[in-house]
Amino acid sequence: MPPALQLTFDLVQQAAPDLVAAMQGLGPEVRVECPEVVAFVAHRLACLEARGWCGECGHLDEDADWLDLFIGLQLGEDFSGMPHRALVGEGACREFFLPSPEVHNADWNRSAFLDSHAAMARAAPAAYGSVDINRFVQAYLVLLTRTFDGRARASRPRHCFVPIADMMNHSFTPNANWTFDERGSFIVKAIRPIEAGEEISISYGREKSNVRLYRTY
């Protein structure tokens, strides 16, 4: 997948320079990585929903571009099973996990979300002010669970949200691996013969513990 069809900080900077400029002046109260990209995705999700999109069952506008289609597919994701949502507030899941540190981690994340969202809304009221906290969390979790880490090829943390590849699931015995080439294109290669109809799977990281996988995916 070429760089032009990847959702990255560079694309966001080109598409929404005023939003990026406002977010880059934020202080330590913003405790999420790449707030510019999170803000862009949150705003785009809110705009698409206002236009009548609703994820996979939504209608397509005649003027929809690839980015609308790509981000619009995420509208139906509520991430209710992830600790960022499941362990916050009062509920059976939270009670089951106590006194696990995962509950305290979820509370810290919720506090970080609230502080970051408020600061971003103050910084860019025109471009971001209509985004509510639930949309912010949805955008953050879309990026957390579906982006590839391209920081090895960049001077700053780099979310790479890659169409189609974002749907590949994790396996301890994957049949493919991925990389970025020298031009920044996203490459997927089979590492063993793949049968017709077989799901293409990758590893989300062999070094990641069960706790890390639970928090991230």
C-alpha positions in Angstrom: 0.0 0.0 0.0 1.7 3.3 -1.1 2.2 6.1 1.4 -0.5 8.2 -0.3 -3.1 5.7 0.8 -2.0 5.5 4.5 -3.5 7.6 7.2 -0.5 9.2 8.9 0.5 12.4 10.6 1.9 13.7 7.2 -1.5 13.2 5.6 -3.3 14.9 8.5 -0.9 17.8 8.3 -1.8 18.2 4.6 -5.5 17.7 5.0 -6.0 19.8 8.2 -3.1 22.2 8.7 -5.0 24.5 11.1 -6.0 21.6 13.3 -2.5 20.3 13.4 -1.1 23.8 14.3 -3.5 24.2 17.1 -2.8 20.7 18.6 1.0 21.2 18.4 0.8 24.0 21.0 -0.8 21.8 23.6 0.8 21.3 27.0 1.3 18.4 29.4 -2.4 18.0 30.1 -2.6 16.1 26.8 -1.6 12.5 27.7 -2.3 10.7 24.4 0.2 10.0 21.6 -0.2 11.9 18.3 -3.2 14.1 19.4 -3.3 15.7 16.0 -4.2 12.3 14.4 -6.7 11.4 17.1 -8.4 14.8 16.7 -8.5 14.4 12.9 -10.1 11.0 13.1 -12.5 12.0 15.8 -13.7 15.0 13.8 -14.0 13.0 10.6 -16.0 10.3 12.4 -18.4 13.0 13.8 -18.8 14.6 10.4 -19.5 11.3 8.6 -22.1 10.3 11.2 -23.8 13.8 10.8 -24.0 13.0 7.1 -25.9 9.8 7.8 -23.1 7.3 7.7 -23.3 4.4 10.2 -20.4 2.1 9.5 -20.8 -0.9 7.2 -24.5 -0.3 6.6 -24.1 3.4 5.8 -24.9 5.0 2.5 -22.1 6.3 0.3 -22.0 9.9 -0.8 -21.2 10.6 -4.4 -18.3 12.8 -3.3 -16.9 10.3 -0.8 -13.2 9.7 -1.1 -11.1 6.8 0.0 -10.5 8.4 3.4 -14.2 8.8 4.0 -14.8 5.1 3.2 -11.9 4.0 5.3 -12.7 6.0 8.4 -16.5 5.6 7.9 -16.2 1.8 8.3 -15.1 2.4 11.9 -18.3 4.2 13.0 -19.9 1.0 14.2 -17.0 0.1 16.5 -17.7 0.8 20.2 -14.8 -1.2 21.7 -17.1 -2.2 24.6 -14.9 -5.2 25.4 -11.7 -3.3 25.8 -10.5 -2.4 29.3 -10.7 1.4 28.5 -14.5 1.0 28.5 -15.3 -2.3 30.3 -13.4 -1.6 33.5 -14.5 2.0 33.9 -17.4 2.9 36.2 -19.5 0.4 38.2 -20.1 -3.0 36.6 -19.6 -6.7 36.9 -16.5 -6.7 34.8 -14.8 -4.1 37.0 -15.7 -6.0 40.1 -14.4 -9.2 38.6 -11.0 -7.6 37.9 -10.5 -5.9 41.3 -7.9 -5.6 42.8 -6.1 -6.1 39.5 -3.8 -3.2 38.4 -5.8 -3.3 35.1 -8.6 -1.5 36.8 -6.3 1.3 38.0 -4.8 1.5 34.5 -8.3 1.9 33.1 -9.0 4.7 35.5 -5.8 6.4 34.6 -6.7 6.2 30.9 -10.1 7.6 31.6 -8.6 10.6 33.4 -6.1 11.1 30.6 -8.9 10.9 28.0 -11.0 13.6 29.8 -8.0 15.9 30.3 -6.8 15.5 26.7 -10.2 15.9 25.2 -10.9 19.1 27.2 -7.5 20.6 26.2 -8.0 19.7 22.5 -11.4 21.3 22.5 -10.0 24.5 24.0 -7.2 24.6 21.5 -9.3 24.2 18.4 -12.9 25.0 19.1 -13.9 25.5 15.5 -12.3 22.4 14.1 -12.7 20.1 17.1 -15.2 21.6 19.5 -18.2 19.6 18.2 -16.5 16.3 19.1 -17.7 14.7 22.4 -15.7 12.6 24.8 -17.2 9.3 23.5 -16.1 10.1 19.9 -12.7 11.1 21.2 -12.3 7.7 22.9 -13.6 5.9 19.8 -11.0 7.6 17.6 -8.2 6.9 20.1 -9.1 3.2 20.3 -9.5 2.9 16.5 -5.9 4.2 16.2 -4.6 2.1 19.1 -6.0 -1.2 17.8 -5.7 -0.7 14.0 -2.5 1.2 13.3 1.0 -0.1 12.5 4.0 1.4 14.2 6.1 3.2 11.6 8.3 5.1 14.1 11.4 3.3 13.0 11.2 5.2 9.7 10.2 8.6 11.3 11.6 11.1 13.7 8.4 11.2 15.6 5.9 8.6 16.8 4.0 7.7 13.6 0.6 6.1 13.4 0.2 4.3 10.1 -3.5 3.4 9.5 -3.4 1.2 6.4 -6.6 0.2 4.5 -7.3 -3.6 4.4 -4.2 -4.4 6.4 -5.9 -3.0 9.5 -8.3 -6.0 9.4 -5.6 -8.6 9.6 -5.8 -10.6 12.9 -3.0 -11.8 15.2 -1.8 -15.3 15.3 1.1 -17.0 17.2 1.7 -18.9 14.0 1.1 -16.3 11.3 1.2 -17.0 7.6 2.4 -13.5 6.6 4.6 -10.7 7.9 4.7 -6.9 7.2 7.2 -4.1 6.8 7.6 -0.7 5.3 10.0 -0.4 2.4 12.4 2.5 1.7 9.7 4.5 0.0 7.3 4.1 2.9 5.0 1.7 1.2 3.4 -1.0 3.4 4.3 -4.5 2.3 2.7 -7.8 3.3 4.5 -11.0 2.3 3.5 -14.6 2.8 5.9 -16.6 4.9 4.4 -20.0 4.0 2.0 -21.3 1.3 -1.5 -20.0 1.9 -4.5 -22.0 0.9 -7.4 -20.5 -1.1 -9.9 -19.1 1.4 -7.4 -19.2 4.3 -7.3 -16.1 6.5 -4.2 -14.0 6.2 -2.8 -13.5 9.7 0.2 -11.6 11.1 1.9 -11.3 14.5 1.1 -8.3 16.6 4.4 -8.7 18.3 6.0 -11.8 19.8 7.5 -9.7 22.6 4.2 -8.5 23.8 2.8 -10.0 27.0 -0.8 -11.1 27.6 -1.3 -8.0 29.6 0.0 -5.8 26.7 -2.2 -7.6 24.2 -5.2 -7.2 26.4 -4.6 -3.5 26.9 -4.0 -2.9 23.2 -6.3 -5.2 21.2 
